[in-house]
Amino acid sequence: MIGGFVFSELSPNAPGTAVSSAPVTSAAPTLGVATPLDDFDSLDVAAEIQGATGGTLDVYVQCSPDGGNNWYDVIHFTQAAAGSGVKYYQAPLSLATNTTAPVAVGKNLAPALGSALASVVNGAFTDRLRLVMVAGTGTTAGALVIVRMAPQRIRVTT
């Protein structure tokens, strides 16, 4: 692993959509965006998602192939039910994987490895990623969303 990027966001506190806007740990100074990523071969993405108060919450990871003008979904984590406890997910972004959905995982001494109803679009990713959070009808308070991205390069031996 080389470095790492960490999104720490509060989801919308009312129904609607919001993009990540807080500083991203280890990223260039573009608020809410993990960049630069163009020198990496894969990303290990780990998420901690808690349900918002009163409404569902959908969290997406998006990439931009054109310098931030347009953004496309690459990961959609399982929708969090209103008020649900924290759930943990793991998903790879890589040219070298056949994984097609994030996998629900446990954390520390609470293992919970199982399948999740969500999706990942694998293949080449771009030089920047962001989060999009969609709060459902009835949402009255946001929830903490943490997404960690561990970029990796192919090990070269001599």
Backbone hydrogen bonds in HBPLUS format (Angstrom, degrees):
<---DONOR---> <-ACCEPTOR-->    atom                        ^
c    i                          cat <-CA-CA->   ^        H-A-AA   ^      H-
h    n   atom  resd res      DA  || num        DHA   H-A  angle D-A-AA Bond
n    s   type  num  typ     dist DA aas  dist angle  dist       angle   num
A0002-ILE N   A0151-PRO O   3.16 MM 149  5.98 170.2  2.17 158.9 160.3     1
A0005-PHE N   A0149-MET O   2.82 MM 144  5.03 163.6  1.85 148.8 154.5     2
A0149-MET N   A0005-PHE O   2.73 MM 144  5.03 166.0  1.75 156.1 158.8     3
A0025-THR N   A0006-VAL O   3.10 MM  19  4.95 147.6  2.21 143.4 138.7     4
A0007-PHE N   A0147-VAL O   2.79 MM 140  5.05 172.4  1.79 155.7 157.2     5
A0147-VAL N   A0007-PHE O   3.01 MM 140  5.05 154.6  2.07 133.7 141.5     6
A0009-GLU N   A0145-VAL O   2.89 MM 136  5.19 169.3  1.90 159.7 160.1     7
A0145-VAL N   A0009-GLU O   2.79 MM 136  5.19 161.3  1.82 157.8 158.5     8
A0011-SER N   A0143-ALA O   2.85 MM 132  5.29 171.1  1.85 147.5 149.2     9
A0016-GLY N   A0135-ALA O   3.04 MM 119  5.24 159.6  2.08 132.2 135.9    10
A0135-ALA N   A0016-GLY O   2.75 MM 119  5.24 158.5  1.80 169.3 166.2    11
A0018-ALA N   A0133-MET O   2.88 MM 115  5.33 155.8  1.94 151.7 159.9    12
A0133-MET N   A0018-ALA O   2.81 MM 115  5.33 171.9  1.81 166.0 168.7    13
A0020-SER N   A0131-LEU O   2.94 MM 111  5.11 150.1  2.03 142.3 141.1    14
A0032-GLY N   A0022-ALA O   2.92 MM  10  5.00 136.8  2.11 130.3 131.9    15
A0027-ALA N   A0024-VAL O   3.08 MM   3  5.49 159.7  2.12 138.9 137.2    16
A0028-ALA N   A0035-THR O   2.75 MM   7  5.67 160.5  1.78 158.2 162.4    17
A0030-THR N   A0028-ALA O   2.71 MM   2  5.65 140.2  1.86  99.1  94.9    18
A0033-VAL N   A0030-THR O   3.21 MM   3  5.76 154.1  2.28 144.6 141.5    19
A0034-ALA N   A0129-LEU O   2.80 MM  95  5.16 161.9  1.83 155.7 159.7    20
A0129-LEU N   A0034-ALA O   3.03 MM  95  5.16 147.5  2.14 134.8 145.0    21
A0037-LEU N   A0127-ASP O   2.98 MM  90  4.27 137.5  2.17 111.3 118.5    22
A0040-PHE N   A0037-LEU O   3.25 MM   3  5.86 157.5  2.31 127.4 126.3    23
A0041-ASP N   A0152-GLN O   2.82 MM 111  5.92 151.0  1.90 152.4 162.1    24
A0042-SER N   A0152-GLN O   3.28 MM 110  5.34 151.6  2.36 143.4 144.3    25
A0152-GLN N   A0042-SER O   2.90 MM 110  5.34 153.4  1.97 154.3 151.8    26
A0043-LEU N   A0093-LEU O   2.84 MM  50  5.07 149.0  1.93 144.6 153.7    27
A0093-LEU N   A0043-LEU O   2.88 MM  50  5.07 155.0  1.94 151.3 154.7    28
A0044-ASP N   A0150-ALA O   3.02 MM 106  5.03 158.9  2.06 126.7 133.1    29
A0150-ALA N   A0044-ASP O   2.88 MM 106  5.03 165.5  1.90 144.8 149.3    30
A0045-VAL N   A0091-ALA O   2.82 MM  46  5.11 159.7  1.86 154.8 159.7    31
A0091-ALA N   A0045-VAL O   2.78 MM  46  5.11 151.8  1.85 150.5 158.2    32
A0046-ALA N   A0148-ARG O   2.85 MM 102  5.15 164.7  1.88 153.0 158.3    33
A0148-ARG N   A0046-ALA O   2.72 MM 102  5.15 165.1  1.75 162.8 165.7    34
A0047-ALA N   A0089-TYR O   2.88 MM  42  5.08 158.8  1.92 137.8 143.7    35
A0089-TYR N   A0047-ALA O   2.93 MM  42  5.08 155.8  1.99 141.4 146.8    36
A0048-GLU N   A0146-ILE O   2.77 MM  98  5.15 155.6  1.83 158.5 163.3    37
A0146-ILE N   A0048-GLU O   3.07 MM  98  5.15 170.3  2.08 148.8 151.9    38
A0049-ILE N   A0087-LYS O   2.95 MM  38  5.42 162.1  1.99 157.0 160.8    39
A0087-LYS N   A0049-ILE O   2.88 MM  38  5.42 155.5  1.94 140.3 146.7    40
A0051-GLY N   A0084-SER O   3.06 MM  33  4.53 149.4  2.15 122.1 129.6    41
A0083-GLY N   A0052-ALA O   2.67 MM  31  5.34 155.8  1.73 143.7 148.6    42
A0053-THR N   A0141-ALA O   2.95 MM  88  5.00 154.2  2.02 143.7 150.1    43
A0140-THR N   A0053-THR O   2.77 MM  87  5.62 161.5  1.80 156.4 160.8    44
A0136-GLY N   A0056-THR O   2.81 MM  80  4.80 168.9  1.82 142.0 141.7    45
A0057-LEU N   A0080-ALA O   2.91 MM  23  5.02 146.3  2.02 142.7 149.6    46
A0080-ALA N   A0057-LEU O   2.81 MM  23  5.02 165.9  1.83 158.0 155.0    47
A0058-ASP N   A0134-VAL O   2.94 MM  76  5.05 160.3  1.98 140.9 147.4    48
A0134-VAL N   A0058-ASP O   2.83 MM  76  5.05 163.4  1.86 149.1 154.7    49
A0077-PHE N   A0059-VAL O   3.08 MM  18  5.80 161.7  2.12 171.3 176.4    50
A0060-TYR N   A0132-VAL O   2.85 MM  72  5.10 160.4  1.88 154.3 160.2    51
A0132-VAL N   A0060-TYR O   2.97 MM  72  5.10 152.4  2.05 137.5 141.5    52
A0061-VAL N   A0075-ILE O   2.88 MM  14  4.99 156.4  1.93 138.8 143.7    53
A0074-VAL N   A0061-VAL O   2.82 MM  13  5.76 165.3  1.84 163.4 158.6    54
A0075-ILE N   A0061-VAL O   3.25 MM  14  4.99 157.8  2.30 139.1 137.7    55
A0062-GLN N   A0130-ARG O   2.90 MM  68  5.41 165.2  1.92 153.0 157.2    56
A0130-ARG N   A0062-GLN O   2.95 MM  68  5.41 149.5  2.05 146.4 154.6    57
A0063-CYS N   A0072-TYR O   2.81 MM   9  5.33 153.0  1.88 149.4 151.6    58
A0072-TYR N   A0063-CYS O   2.74 MM   9  5.33 157.3  1.79 151.1 158.1    59
A0121-VAL N   A0074-VAL O   2.75 MM  47  4.81 161.4  1.78 142.7 145.4    60
A0076-HIS N   A0119-SER O   3.01 MM  43  5.53 156.5  2.06 161.5 162.7    61
A0119-SER N   A0076-HIS O   3.28 MM  43  5.53 156.2  2.34 141.6 148.5    62
A0084-SER N   A0081-ALA O   3.07 MM   3  5.39 162.2  2.10 135.6 132.0    63
A0105-VAL N   A0088-TYR O   2.96 MM  17  5.50 166.0  1.98 135.4 139.8    64
A0090-GLN N   A0103-VAL O   3.12 MM  13  5.51 151.4  2.21 143.6 152.2    65
A0103-VAL N   A0090-GLN O   3.00 MM  13  5.51 171.9  2.00 160.4 159.3    66
A0123-GLY N   A0094-SER O   3.14 MM  29  5.37 132.9  2.37 118.1 125.3    67
A0120-VAL N   A0100-THR O   3.01 MM  20  5.10 149.1  2.11 121.4 118.4    68
A0114-GLY N   A0104-ALA O   2.92 MM  10  5.30 147.2  2.03 153.8 153.5    69
A0110-ALA N   A0107-LYS O   2.98 MM   3  5.43 153.2  2.05 128.8 137.4    70
A0139-THR N   A0136-GLY O   3.21 MM   3  5.99 150.8  2.30 143.8 144.4    71
